[in-house]
Amino acid sequence: MNLLLKHFLYFLSISVLFSSNLNAQVFINEITPDPGNYDGQGGEWTELYNSGASQADVSCWVLTDGEEIIVFPSGTVIPAGGYMLI
């Protein structure tokens, strides 16, 4: 799969994920899909930010780049004004 298509699918899956809750307080704050010196050991990352005044429950949310799938375990929360690095 070419890299551009892979990134498009990644962003599409995230867009669908976050559009399911129009009152969501969690945003993608930063993303590094390919840091350039990627060695296959986890160089890609995504940072989520909760801009809300209360904690955001992200239990069972799913992030994927089309190859790997990350499912947040039950009880996973991002505190008010907090960040989560994935």
C-alpha positions in Angstrom: 0.0 0.0 0.0 1.5 3.3 -0.9 2.4 5.7 1.9 0.0 8.5 0.8 -3.0 6.1 0.7 -1.9 4.6 4.1 -1.9 8.1 5.7 -5.3 9.0 4.0 -6.9 5.8 5.5 -5.4 6.6 8.9 -6.9 10.1 9.0 -10.2 8.8 7.5 -10.5 6.2 10.3 -9.8 8.9 12.9 -12.3 11.3 11.4 -15.0 8.6 11.5 -14.1 7.7 15.1 -14.3 11.3 16.3 -17.4 12.3 14.3 -19.5 9.7 16.0 -19.7 11.9 19.1 -20.5 15.5 18.1 -20.0 16.6 21.7 -16.5 15.1 22.0 -13.9 17.2 23.8 -11.0 15.1 22.6 -9.0 16.3 19.6 -5.9 15.1 17.7 -3.4 17.6 18.9 -0.2 16.3 17.1 0.7 13.4 14.9 4.0 12.0 13.5 3.1 9.4 10.9 6.7 8.9 9.6 9.5 10.6 11.6 12.0 9.9 8.8 14.4 7.8 10.8 11.7 5.2 11.6 13.4 1.9 12.6 10.2 -0.2 13.0 10.3 0.2 16.8 7.5 2.6 17.4 8.6 5.9 15.9 5.1 6.9 14.8 2.9 8.5 17.4 -0.3 10.5 18.0 -1.2 12.9 20.8 -4.8 13.4 21.9 -5.9 16.5 23.9 -9.0 16.9 26.0 -10.0 20.5 25.9 -13.0 20.0 28.1 -13.6 20.9 31.7 -14.2 17.3 32.7 -12.4 14.0 32.0 -13.1 12.3 28.8 -13.7 8.5 28.8 -12.0 7.0 25.7 -12.6 3.4 26.7 -12.9 1.1 23.7 -11.9 3.8 21.2 -10.0 2.4 18.3 -7.1 4.0 16.3 -5.7 2.3 13.2 -3.4 3.1 10.3 -4.8 0.3 8.2 -2.2 -2.2 9.4 -2.1 -1.9 13.2 -5.1 -1.5 15.5 -5.0 0.1 18.9 -8.0 -0.4 21.2 -8.0 1.6 24.4 -8.8 -0.6 27.4 -11.9 -0.1 29.5 -11.5 2.6 32.1 -9.1 4.8 30.0 -9.7 8.5 30.5 -8.0 11.7 29.6 -8.2 14.2 32.4 -9.6 17.7 31.8 -7.0 19.7 29.9 -4.9 16.6 29.7 -3.0 14.8 26.9 -2.5 11.2 25.9 0.4 10.1 23.8 -0.1 6.9 21.8 
